[in-house]
């Protein structure tokens, strides 16, 4: 299996160029569902240790249905097939640029959540124009065992998020383990309370916000992903959900740009435009770097051929 690894603000992406089982044709959401149900062991083997690493997201290239798109892509981590992935899209664009498949300028990419646009500025810098994002619930309170009441908003940015501002714990690198535990408990409390996105959409990402300490930076976030790893980047789909919340609350004007830092200090530049159905069209600018190009080998005699399950 031929893959290229990159990282976006510290968050790894593994692009699968070839060698993965054929998902067939049909709409991308349908092919993503096939990946999730029929090829779970195969996709997990790509990102699990010993081949993968903690927090790695896979990006499987597939033929697009929309002929205006340069490729289709289905994203996944250890625990879930994702509707969209912002850092992964930045990493994918830089990977395609590295391969000479695209140049600078604007390109369309088809995802299960919809078509997104990437503007490649140089070998490392990409602006993603995401699908329309929206806040669906505000000031939702859940009781988290051992912590008490936690209040946040529910929003969609390509995945479903519960966004908590301010964070119940300081958003500091020294608190990553504690923030992870609290975020996992918060997600479990949401599920236990039956709180979900539209049409039963599973809220599988949690974001906590705190001050960055830099007056030029809007905030610093901690993002819990479905695999219980924290996002090293500021999270593209999470930033899209954040923009929807800020816009709905009147806290960020259309076209106004802010800087969002991750828990490790990597940065995205964010802004929004009005969407056609009342949400926002997010703009996310970040940097990615290609790290490796390799061939993954799946030896039938390898006892850990399918990876080491957590």
For each residue, the residues with C-beta under 8 A, 3 or more apart:
1: 16 18 19 20 46 295 296 298
2: 16 17 18 19 293 294 295
3: 14 15 16 17 46 293 294 295 296
4: 14 15 17 95 98 99 290 292 293 294
5: 12 13 14 15 290 291 292 293 294
6: 12 13 15 91 94 95 288 289 290 291
7: 10 11 12 13 91 232 288 289 291
8: 11 13 87 88 90 91 233 266 286 287 288
9: 87 232 233 234 262 264 266 267 268 286 287 288
10: 7 232 233 262 264 266
11: 7 8 55 57 87 231 232 233 266
12: 5 6 7 53 55 56 57 91 232 291
13: 5 6 7 8 56 57 58 59 85 87 88 91 92 95 288
14: 3 4 5 46 47 52 56 57 58 59
15: 3 4 5 6 58 59 61 91 92 95
16: 1 2 3 19 20 46 58 59 60 61
17: 2 3 4 61
18: 1 2
19: 1 2 16 295 296
20: 1 16 39 42 43 46 60
21: 39 42
22:
23: 31 34 35 39 60 62 74
24: 31 34
25: 31 63
26: 30 31
27: 30 31 65
28: 31 32 62 64 65 72 74 110 111 112
29: 32 33 112
30: 26 27 33 34
31: 23 24 25 26 27 28 34 35 62 74 112
32: 28 29 35 36 74 81 83 112
33: 29 30 36 37 81
34: 23 24 30 31 37 38 39
35: 23 31 32 38 39 43 60 74 76 81
36: 32 33 39 40 76 80 81
37: 33 34 40
38: 34 35
39: 20 21 23 34 35 36 42 43
40: 36 37 43 44
41: 44 45 306
42: 20 21 39 45 46
43: 20 35 39 40 46 47 58 60 76 81
44: 40 41 47 48 78 306 307 309
45: 41 42 48 51 298 305 306 307
46: 1 3 14 16 20 42 43 51 52 58 296
47: 14 43 44 51 52 53 56 57 58 76 77 78 307
48: 44 45 51 52 78 306 307 308 309 310
49: 52 53 54 307 308
50: 304 307 308
51: 45 46 47 48 296 307
52: 14 46 47 48 49 56 78 307
53: 12 47 49 56
54: 49 229
55: 11 12 77 225 227 229 230 231 232
56: 12 13 14 47 52 53 77
57: 11 12 13 14 47 75 76 77 82 85 87 88
58: 13 14 15 16 43 46 47 75 76 77
59: 13 14 15 16 73 74 75 85 88 91 92
60: 16 20 23 35 43 73 74 75 76
61: 15 16 17 71 72 73
62: 23 28 31 71 72 73 74
63: 25 71 72
64: 28 67 69 70 71 72 109 110
65: 27 28 72 110
66: 69 108 110 115
67: 64
68: 108 115
69: 64 66 72 108 109 110 115
70: 64 96 101 102 107 108 109
71: 61 62 63 64 92 96 109 110
72: 28 61 62 63 64 65 69 109 110 111
73: 59 60 61 62 88 89 92 109 110 111
74: 23 28 31 32 35 59 60 62 81 111 112
75: 57 58 59 60 81 82 83 84 85 88 111
76: 35 36 43 47 57 58 60 80 81 82
77: 47 55 56 57 58 80 82 225 226 227 229
78: 44 47 48 52 226 227 229 310
79: 204 226 227 228
80: 36 76 77 204 226 227
81: 32 33 35 36 43 74 75 76 112
82: 57 75 76 77 85 88 112 158 159 226 237
83: 32 75 111 112 113 158 159 237
84: 75 89 111 112 113 114 116 130 131 157 158 159 236 237
85: 13 57 59 75 82 88 89 111 158 159 236 237
86: 89 90 128 130 157 158 233 235 236 237 238 239 240 284 286
87: 8 9 11 13 57 90 91 231 233 235 236 286 288
88: 8 13 57 59 73 75 82 85 91 92 236
89: 73 84 85 86 92 93 109 111 116 118 126 128 236
90: 8 86 87 93 94 118 126 128 236 284 286 287 288
91: 6 7 8 12 13 15 59 87 88 94 95 288
92: 13 15 59 71 73 88 89 95 96 109
93: 89 90 96 97 102 107 109 118 120 126 128 288
94: 6 90 91 97 98 120 123 124 126 288 289 290
95: 4 6 13 15 91 92 98 99 290
96: 70 71 92 93 99 101 102 107
97: 93 94 100 101 102 103 104 120 123
98: 4 94 95 123 290
99: 4 95 96
100: 97
101: 70 96 97
102: 70 93 96 97 105 107 120
103: 97 120
104: 97 120 121 122
105: 102 119 120
106: 117 118 119 120
107: 70 93 96 102 117 118 120
108: 66 68 69 70 115 116 117 118
109: 64 69 70 71 72 73 89 92 93 115 116 117 118
110: 28 64 65 66 69 71 72 73 114 115
111: 28 72 73 74 75 83 84 85 89 114 115 116 131 158
112: 28 29 31 32 74 81 82 83 84
113: 83 84 116 131 158
114: 84 110 111 131
115: 66 68 69 108 109 110 111 131
116: 84 89 108 109 111 113 128 129 130 131
117: 106 107 108 109 128 129
118: 89 90 93 106 107 108 109 126 127 128 129
119: 105 106 126 127 129
120: 93 94 97 102 103 104 105 106 107 125 126
121: 104 125 126 127
122: 104 125
123: 94 97 98
124: 94 287 288 289
125: 120 121 122 285 286 287
126: 89 90 93 94 118 119 120 121 285 286 287 288
127: 118 119 121 283 284 285
128: 86 89 90 93 116 117 118 236 282 283 284 285 286
129: 116 117 118 119 281 282 283
130: 84 86 116 133 157 158 236 237 240 281 282 283 284
131: 84 111 113 114 115 116 158 240 281
132: 275 276 277 279 280 281
133: 130 155 156 157 158 240 241 243 244 275 279 280 281 282
134: 155 156 244 248 275 277 278 279 280
135: 138 153 154 155 241 244 245 248
136: 154 155 156 197 198
137: 140 153 154 195
138: 135 153 154 245 248 249
139: 151 153
140: 137 151 152 153 154 162 195
141: 149 150 151
142: 149 150 186 189 190 193 195
143: 148 149 150 189
144: 147 148 149 150 168 182 185 186 189
145: 185 189
146: 185
147: 144 150 168 182 185 186
148: 143 144
149: 141 142 143 144
150: 141 142 143 144 147 164 168 186 189
151: 139 140 141 164
152: 140 162 163 164 165
153: 135 137 138 139 140 162 163 245
154: 135 136 137 138 140 160 161 162 163 195 197 203
155: 133 134 135 136 160 161 163 241 242 244 245
156: 133 134 136 159 160 161 197 198 201 241 244
157: 84 86 130 133 161 236 237 238 239 240 241 242 243 244 282
158: 82 83 84 85 86 111 113 130 131 133 236 237 240
159: 82 83 84 85 156 204 205 237 238 241
160: 154 155 156 196 197 201 202 203 204 205
161: 154 155 156 157 203 205 206 207 237 238 241
162: 140 152 153 154 186 187 190 195 203 205 206 207
163: 152 153 154 155 207 209 238 241 242 245
164: 150 151 152 167 168 186 206 207 208 209
165: 152 208 209 219
166: 209 210
167: 164 170 171 179 208 209 210 222
168: 144 147 150 164 182 208
169: 175 178 179 182 208
170: 167 175 210
171: 167 175 179 208 209 210 211 220 221 222 263
172: 175 210 263
173: 176 263 264
174:
175: 169 170 171 172 178 179 222
176: 173 179 180 222 230 263
177: 180 181
178: 169 175 181 182
179: 167 169 171 175 176 182 183 208 222 224 230 263
180: 176 177 183 184 224 228 230
181: 177 178 184 185
182: 144 147 168 169 178 179 185 186 208
183: 179 180 186 187 206 208 222 224
184: 180 181 187 188 206 224 228
185: 144 145 146 147 181 182 188 189
186: 142 144 147 150 162 164 182 183 189 190 206
187: 162 183 184 190 191 203 204 206 224
188: 184 185 191 192
189: 142 143 144 145 150 185 186 192 193
190: 142 162 186 187 193 195 196 203
191: 187 188 194 195 202 203
192: 188 189
193: 142 189 190
194: 191
195: 137 140 142 154 162 190 191 203
196: 160 190 200 201 202 203
197: 136 154 156 160 200 201 202 203
198: 136 156 201
199:
200: 196 197
201: 156 160 196 197 198
202: 160 191 196 197
203: 154 160 161 162 187 190 191 195 196 197 206
204: 79 80 159 160 187 225 226
205: 159 160 161 162 223 224 225 226 235 237 238
206: 161 162 164 183 184 186 187 203 223 224
207: 161 162 163 164 221 222 223 224 235 238 241 242
208: 164 165 167 168 169 171 179 182 183 221 222
209: 163 164 165 166 167 171 219 220 221 242
210: 166 167 170 171 172 219 220 221 222
211: 171 219 220
212: 217 218 219 220 261
213: 217 220
214: 217 261
215:
216: 259
217: 212 213 214 220 259 260 261 267
218: 212 258 259 260 270
219: 165 209 210 211 212 260 261
220: 171 209 210 211 212 213 217 260 261 262 263 265
221: 171 207 208 209 210 234 235 238 242 260 261 262 263
222: 167 171 175 176 179 183 207 208 210 230 263
223: 205 206 207 230 231 234 235 238 262 263
224: 179 180 183 184 187 205 206 207 228 229 230 231
225: 55 77 204 205 228 229 230 231
226: 77 78 79 80 82 204 205
227: 55 77 78 79 80 310
228: 79 180 184 224 225 310
229: 54 55 77 78 224 225
230: 55 176 179 180 222 223 224 225 263
231: 11 55 87 223 224 225 234 235 238 262 263
232: 7 9 10 11 12 55 262 263 264 266
233: 8 9 10 11 86 87 236 262 266 268 286
234: 9 221 223 231 238 239 260 261 262 266 267 268 286
235: 86 87 205 207 221 223 231 238 239 262
236: 84 85 86 87 88 89 90 128 130 157 158 233 239 240 268 284 286
237: 82 83 84 85 86 130 157 158 159 161 205 240 241
238: 86 157 159 161 163 205 207 221 223 231 234 235 241 242
239: 86 157 234 235 236 242 243 260 268 270 282 284
240: 86 130 131 133 157 158 236 237 243 244 280 282 284
241: 133 135 155 156 157 159 161 163 207 237 238 244 245
242: 155 157 163 207 209 221 238 239 245 246 260 270
243: 133 157 239 240 246 247 252 270 271 272 280 282
244: 133 134 135 155 156 157 240 241 247 248 272 279 280 282
245: 135 138 153 155 163 241 242 248 249
246: 242 243 249 251 252 272
247: 243 244 250 251 252 254 272 280
248: 134 135 138 244 245
249: 138 245 246
250: 247
251: 246 247
252: 243 246 247 256 258 272
253: 256
254: 247 272 273 274
255: 271 272 273
256: 252 253 271
257: 269 270 271
258: 218 252 269 270 271
259: 216 217 218 267 268 269 270
260: 217 218 219 220 221 234 239 242 267 268 269 270
261: 212 214 217 219 220 221 234 265 266 267
262: 9 10 220 221 223 231 232 233 234 235 265 266 267
263: 171 172 173 176 179 220 221 222 223 230 231 232
264: 9 10 173 232
265: 220 261 262
266: 8 9 10 11 232 233 234 261 262 286
267: 9 217 234 259 260 261 262 286
268: 9 233 234 236 239 259 260 284 285 286
269: 257 258 259 260 284 285 286
270: 218 239 242 243 257 258 259 260 282 283 284 285
271: 243 255 256 257 258 282 283
272: 243 244 246 247 252 254 255 280 281 282 283
273: 254 255 280 281 283
274: 254 280 281
275: 132 133 134 278 279 280 281
276: 132
277: 132 134
278: 134 275
279: 132 133 134 244 275
280: 132 133 134 240 243 244 247 272 273 274 275
281: 129 130 131 132 133 272 273 274 275
282: 128 129 130 133 157 239 240 243 244 270 271 272
283: 127 128 129 130 270 271 272 273
284: 86 90 127 128 130 236 239 240 268 269 270
285: 125 126 127 128 268 269 270
286: 8 9 86 87 90 125 126 128 233 234 236 266 267 268 269
287: 8 9 90 124 125 126
288: 6 7 8 9 13 87 90 91 93 94 124 126
289: 6 7 94 124
290: 4 5 6 94 95 98 293
291: 5 6 7 12
292: 4 5
293: 2 3 4 5 290
294: 2 3 4 5
295: 1 2 3 19
296: 1 3 19 46 51
297:
298: 1 45 302 305
299: 302 305
300: 305
301:
302: 298 299 305
303:
304: 50 307 308
305: 45 298 299 300 302
306: 41 44 45 48 309
307: 44 45 47 48 49 50 51 52 304
308: 48 49 50 304
309: 44 48 306
310: 48 78 227 228
